[in-house]
């Protein structure tokens, strides 16, 4: 193992002290503040413990707990409670106090910040008779709390007040040689002056690290937002105003048209190909992400239109029709209905879901074509194309594959390489193959029309500068677009030698159809035109309309370059995209989705798993590939369902409602707020504001984590205040139980509002159980967010019941096997006699052991067992969910069984002795 520390970092004190106290052998390396030790983190963090397995621990408390654990001093519930308090309450206050003392010279204010946590610690120590926090000997909790307080309490100028017990305990820990040496090594005898560099890089009230690694919590890194008194009082004031001035909820009336004085949002999701069934990656990349934003916008009171539909023209449809013995139109009708059913099951709330095989599509596409032609933006040229003589047809781009001429990727398509992202012409492919028959195509000439992109490049760049500068374009959308412009635009062919498509109206090209990527984006316009005859109020109204496009990253260049050039060249005042939202790719486990190989979950299969669509929505949005590719995992889905939905979110909402039903006869009790209540209200209000800021910027995954943070705050609030105990006490305690219950059930009501875009059915179920006012959701999401008391004292709630069910290991394992592809079955080997009867032979235990012994495998498994043991201990140190630890313990047990067998031991030899079954 190797421990990385940096001088002047207060978190390193506790880790160095624990390392010496436990006697664990470990190399230590001192590095600069700027050095990145953990490869996958975007910023330097210290201390870091590198385990033999290659795993990094970089939460100081987790490192300390891990070191105590492997030294044989396992954590107890009591030490865990102290560590949680240090992370969530003490550490934020210490950081704020150090900022004031070391950077601002405000000693009095610094002491005032520490007054509450130190008084609480003093009271806690008064209830104990032991020398240290949990026992007569020092524990991990003592070292962690002592190290957090050391820079302050060791300073003679810090006025801690009359804290006899705290000072006594602090001096006993300081007297330990290991602690003394650790403090001196980090601070060099300079006190908090040595921390200035660290403090300048760490804000006193930083925003939570929303994309933090799963191995650590925000709180453990000291990133919890510390509520000021002003924030607490302000939040309590807003809370007390209730729903009195809330606007009435307006129902959608179709057709939805732009309105003067309102925010008019036109929202599109990339049109899915009609010839296949969408898989989970397709769903999260386009329609589900767009649906979350659409639902959010409606709650915010925006005048919003959400359209989508199936992209139905092209060779892919012709070939699918040939495969199934149907006409192209019949294929389109069949799969359009399949898509519509899938999206309905996933609760995608389109205002209109259309298709591209319509008269409106032909009319609008041909109008844009003629306008481009009349203005000189089209070119004629003879091009070489690949033709498959076996199939007797020119090959569409997606039906020829070969090696990319640029990066040599062997499976590049005829229009674009998925690896390097470069556009290519099919004839440039090396070793091309027809994807239908696998024959090598030949090159033939054909006359085609091209969009003159170089002629439009200047106008495009001016528009892009304005759109990207003022709108929300994801980083990958900006990067892909700029790379296209950097390489220089080239004329782009807009016609194809196909039969199934929008016909080209020019008499010289009457046997051709429009290339699908000229034609398909026009589908947004034609689908809107099939929704309302007044479609131009949306699509020819850039002054009033704000356009959002949602898609996966492979569609970006067609939406940011090709389609905008078509509309700019048409010169008809078209609405162009203001906000281009692109995701990376979602993979399946450790491979790609494949319908033919039976790998992965496709939309029509999700319905048959028995898992509700809201849970599917939650998990897909939780791992939405916003900045990099992500992977669907059955084990992780079960973990997130059981820990985040069941144990966190569902547990809090159910407890809040049950307390009202059980203790107060179904009526919300009177609430008299104290400082704890106001702090929770302020924390919830702060998370609500973060949620709104994030969703306004279409940071969907991060906004979802705000919801989970709210329920975490709520669970902690209930746990600390223990209303189930106070309800049995005197009048004062009963009143306190009522306040905690009333505040909690109002937090649950807020959760129903912020869950609406993500989990609509669960959201409605919560509101129904609480009998919440219909205006509560939209009221609390107005402006920058208003957390108000929407369920006042006396409000009667309905019947409360659990919202989520546990996903069992057996259920998940069965689903993993079901969707893991067609695996070859093991063939049984039978020994048969000459008469044909099966002969069963059973070797002795010793013979079996001898046959099964595998020394090489045993050496491999010995290493794996050691690494898995480290992993289990690390999870325990991090206070991971019991289900997570249990799963890893099961793996460890299984590895140990395999090791025993590889060593030649039989099941009888492995069985515990002296026990009868």
Protein Blocks (a to p, Z undefined) as FASTA:
>chain_A
ZZdddehiaklmmmmmmmmmnopacddddddfklcfblkbcbdcddddddfkopacfbfk
lmmmmmmmmnopacdfklmmmmmmmmmmmmmmmmmmmmmmmmnopaklmmmmmmmmmmmm
mmmmmmpcbfblklmbdcfklmmmmmmmmmmmmpmklcgbjafklmmmmmmmmmpmklmm
mmmmmnnonajmlmmmmmmmmcfbdcddfkbcfkbcfklnopaccddfklmmmmmmmmmn
ommlpccdddddddddddehiacdddddddddfkbccdfklmmmmmmmmmmmmmmmmmno
pacdddddddfbdjklmmmmmmnopafklmmmmmmmmmmmmmmmnopacfbdcdfbbfkl
mmmmmmmmmmmmmnopaccddddddddfklopacdfklcccddfklopakbcfkbcfklo
pacdfklpghiacfklopacdddddddddddfklmmmmmmmmmmmmmmmmccdfklmmmm
mmmmmnopadddfbdcdfbdcddfbfklmmbccdfklmmmmmmmmmmmmmpmklmmmmmo
mklpccdddddfklmmmmmmmmmmmmmmnonopacdfbdcddddddehjbccdfknopaj
dfklmmmnopafklmmmmmmmmocfkbccdddfklmmmmmmmmmmmmmmmmmmmmmmmmm
mmnnopacdddddfklmmmmmmmmmmmmmmmmmmmnopaklmmmmmmmmmmmmmmmmmmn
ommlmmmmcfklmmmmmmmmmmmmmmmmmmmmmmmmmmmmlmmmmmmmnopafklmmmmm
gcjbpaddfbcghiacdddddfbdcddfklmmmmmmmmnopaddddddddddfkopacdd
dddfklmmmmmpcfklmmmmmmmmmmmmmmmmmmmmnopafklmmmmmmmmmmmmmmmmm
mnopafklmpcghiaZZ
